[in-house]
Amino acid sequence: MNFIRLLTGFLLMGFLTFLMNGTIEAAPHEHSEALHEIKIQDIEGVHIGNAQDNAAKTGVTAMIFPQGAQAGVDISGGGPASRETPVLSPTTNPTPLNALVLSGGSAYGLAAANGVMQYLEEHNIGFNTGFALVPIVCQSDIYDLSYGSNKIRPDSKMGYAACEDAMYNNNPRMGSVGAGTGATVGKLYGMKQSEKSGLGIYAVQMGNIKIAAVVTVNALGDIYDAESGQKLAGLKTPDRKAFLDSSQEMYRAGAKIKSDRTNTTIGAIITNASFDKTQLTKIASMTRNAYARCIRPVGTLADGDTIYAVSVGDQKADLNTIGTLAADVMSEAIKRAVESSAMDDTDYLANCRSIGK
């Protein structure tokens, strides 16, 4: 009897081990089938383009929605520079969004939206009030006045040019282009110990669902790979030979932030899944998990962190699934923003400004 019990237990353990091993081996295969990378232009209903002044180190990224889109927004930073974000509140009229603009220039750069509105009006894109066509354009800007020129900022001409690039080319690049032209990270001790960042884009498809992230990473904090935990960019030692940990430096003797209100990570999630403004606001707030995974510290009073979530399609999808996926896609876009913008220290430091200069 004891022998039979022992044999039965042994066989049961072996069977359970087989099941566990089968599950573990199948997981990567199932995951690879569930998601695959696509181009952002594979998402119908959105056109994206860039324009920049490479000498002044600033630029504009425009996302155009010719048929209109529903959108929500999550603002977690303490110093945002933005335009028309209240129209995305769930309590307002669900008027379709016609364009979303990410830009440099801080509050000065909000002038880029004038050129975007001009372009949209000329191409009959906007909300018809009966008396006039009014394009609905939201915008968020980063502070890049400490890198390159602080006298040349995005204007209506640059906004118009970004729209032309979006509608004629719709083939956006990443790195130091568009709104990422003047983006930098790791600025706790000022620009001389910071590093270059830029614009990141990543898109995937899951069945019929397509989702993309566009982000300009201009953080006070350091940037990490969400999966490995590896530090990718951020605060450097004074001799720039090694990294410092921005969070630990803040804790050490209560280090004072030298770059107060000069940072912002601004991004957008775009999907062909159908959601209303209330649901998209929730998706935007769930996407904030990506910022927490990849940027440390994040959401401080020195940041103006903002995330938009935009729906351009009619595919049915679960909000929790899309919100979770949005954070993963945004994490990869953040990683690509810094990896595609790396540059030689000599070139980088030549464009860094000191306070008062």
N, C-alpha and C positions, 0 to 999 in steps of 0.2 A: 504493500500500500504506500509506504514512504517513497519507494522507488518510482511508483506511478505518479505521485504528487510532484516529485522532483523533476521527472521527465516532462510532465505537463507544464510546470513553471518555466522550464528551460525553453520549450517550444514557444510558449507565450511571449517570453522576452525576445526571442529571435524574431517572431512575427512583428512585434511592436517596433523593434529596431529596423526591420525591413521597411515598415510603413514610414517611419521617421526619415530614413535615408532617401526613400523615394520622394518624399515631400521636399526635402532639402535640395535634391538634385533637380527637381522640376521647377523650383521657384525662379531661378534665373531665366529659364526658357519661357515661362509664363510672363515674366516681367518684360522680356525683350519683345514679345509679341504684343503686349498691352500698349507699349509706348514706342514711338519712333520719332526721330528728329525730322522736322520739316523746315522750310524757309518761311519767314513771316509773311512773304507775299503770297504764300499758298492759302492764306486766310482771306476769303472773299469779303469785300466790303471795307477794306482798309488799304490805304496807300501811305507809305512812309518815305520821307526824304530829309536830307540834311543840307545845310548851308553854313559856311563858317568863314571867318577872317583868320587865316593861319598866321598872319603877322601879329595881330592883336590878341590871338589865343582866346577866341570866344565864338559861339555859334548857336544855331537853332536846329532843332529836330521837330518836324511837323508830321502829325498823323492825321490824315484826311479821311472822313467817312462820308463819301458822296451820297449815300442813301440815308444817312443819319444813323445814330446809335444811341442806346441807353447807357448810362454810366453812373458810377458811384465813386466816392472819394474818401480816403482815410488820411487825416493829417495828424501825425504824431509828434512832429518836431515843434520846437518852441519859437521858431522864427521864419515862417514860410513867406515867400514872395509869390503871390498868386493872383489870378484873374478869373472872375466869374465862377469860382468853385461853389458858391451858394446855390447855383441853379441845379446842382447835382443832389441837393438835399432831398431825401425821400418825401419831405413835406411840400415840395414845390411841384409845379406842373411838369408832367413828363415830356417836355419838349425835346426832340432829338438833338444830340450833340453832333455838330458838323466837323469839328476839328479839335485836336488836343495838341498843345504846343509845349515842348520842353526847351528851355533856353538858358543861356548864360546871361551875365549882366546884372544880376540881382534885380531890384525893382526897376532899374532903367530898362532892362531887357524886355519888360512887359510891352514895350512899344512894338515888338515884333508881331504881336497879335493884330495890329492895325493892317499890316501887309497881308496877313493871312485872311482877314475879313475882306480886304479888297479883292484878293484872288478869288475867294469863294463867291463873292457877289458877281464878279465878271463871268463866272462860270455857272451862274444860276443855282448855287448851292446855299441853302439857308432856310430859315423859317419865314413863310409868307404871312405877313400880318394883315394883308389886304391893301395896305398903303405902301409897303416897302418889304423887300427881302432882307431879313436880318440873320446873318450867319451866327450860330451859337458856338463860341470858341472859348475853351478853358485853357489856362496856361499856368505853369509853375516854373520857377527859375532857380538856378543855383547861384551862389556867390562865387564869382571867379575873378573879381577885381584885384586880387592879390597875385594873379598870375598873368603875365603878359601886360597889355595896356589896360589902364583903368579909365581911360578917356574914350576908348572906342568900344561901344556896346552894341548888341543886336538891336536893329531898328526895323522899320516897316519893310525896307528893301530886302533885308536878310530874311525876314519872315516870308515875303513873297517868293524869294528864290528857293526857300525850302519847300514851298508848295509846288513850284515848278518841278523840282527834283522828284517830289513824291508822285505827282501825276504823270510825268513823262518817263521817268526811269523806274521808280519803285524798286530800287535795288540797294537798300541801305548798307553802308559799311559800319564796322564797329571800331572802337578805339578813340583817338583824339580827333573826332569829327563831330559835326552838329553840336548839340548841347554838351557833349563830352570834351570839346576842344580845350576848355580851360579847367577841367575837373582835376582835383587833387585830393589826397587822403593823408591821414596821420598828422594832423596839424596842431596837436596839443601844445607844442613848443614853437609854433610858428612855421613859416614856409621852408626855412633852411633845413629842417629835419623831416620834411614831408616827402611824399612820393606822388608820381603822376598816376592818374586814373583816367576814366573816359566813359564812353557809351557802350553798353552791353546789350545784346539781343539774343534771345533763345526761344525756339518754338518747337512744340511737339504735337503729335496727333495720337488720340486714343479712340479707336473705332471711328465714329463720324465726328467726334469732338476734336476741334483744333484750338490750341491755346498758346499764346506768346507773351513774353515779357520784354519790355524795353525799359532800360534804366540808365540814368546818369549818376554815377557814384562819386559824390563830392563830400565825403564824410569827415567829421572831426576824428573819428576813431580809426582802428585798424581793420583790415579786410582779411577774412579767413575763408578757406574752403569748407563748405558746410558738411561735406561727407568725411573728409580726412582730418579736419581740424587744423590743417597746415596754414600758417600765416602767409598770405600772398603779397601784401603791401601794407604800408603804414608808417608809424613813427620810427625814425632812425636815430641812432646815436649821433652825437655832434660830429664825429668823423665819418658818419654814414657807412660804416663797415659792418654794422649789425643792427638788429631790430631792438627797440624798446617796447614794452607792453604799455599801451596808453592807459588802460584801466589801472594797472599797478602804479603807474606814475601819478595818476590822480589821487590814489590812496596814500602814496608816500608823501608825507608832510603836507597833505592837502594842496597839491600842486594847482596853481591858478591857471585857468584856461586862457591862453594868449589869443586864441582865434574865436572870440565870442561872437556869435551871430554871423559867422562867415562860412557856414557849411550847410549843405543840404543834399540828401539823396532823394531824387525824384524819379518815379517810375510808373509804368502802366502795365496792366494785364489786359490783353485783348483776346476774346474768345468768340467762336461762332455758336456757343450755347446761349439759349434764350433766358434772360433774367431781367427783372425790373430793377428800378433804382434802389429799392430797399435791399434786395438780394445782392446787388452789385456792391453796395456799401459794405455789406458783411463780407463778401469775397475780398474786397480791398483790405479790410481789417485783418482777415486771416492771412493775407499775403504778407502782412507785417512780420509774421514769424520768420520770413526769409531775412529781413533786416537784422532780427535778433540773432539768427544763426551765423550770419556772415560779417556783421559790423559790431565792433566792441570798442568803446561804449557807443550807444546809439540812442536817438530820440532825446538828446539833451536840449537844454535851452540854447545851445550854440548851433543846433541843427534845425532845419526846416523840413524834415522828412515828410514826404507826401507820396501816396500811392493811389492811382486811379484804377478802376476796373470797368472795362467797356465790353458791351455785348453787341455784336454785329451780325448775328445769325438767328436761326429759328430752331436749332437742334435742342432736344430735350436732354437735360442732365441734372444730376443730383448736386445741390449746392455744396454739401459737405465734401463731396469728392472733388469738385472743381476748386473749392477754396484750398483744399489740401494740396492739390496738384499745382495751383497757382504759386504757392510758397516754394515748392520744389523748383519750378521753372524760373522763378525770380532769383532763387539762390544761384542757379547756374548762370543767369544773365549777369549777376553781380560779379561772379568769378571771371567771366569773359570780359567784363568792362575793364578790369585791372590788368588781366593778362594781355589784352590786345593794345594796351596803352603804354607798356613799359618802355622807358627810354634811358639813354645814357645820362649819368649824373651831370656831366658838364653842360649838356644841352638843356637839361631840366632846370638846373640852378640859374642858368643865364636868364631865365624868364620869371624867376621868383622875385617878388617885391617885398621890401621891408616896410613896416609901418611908417607912414609919413613920407614915403618916397614913391 
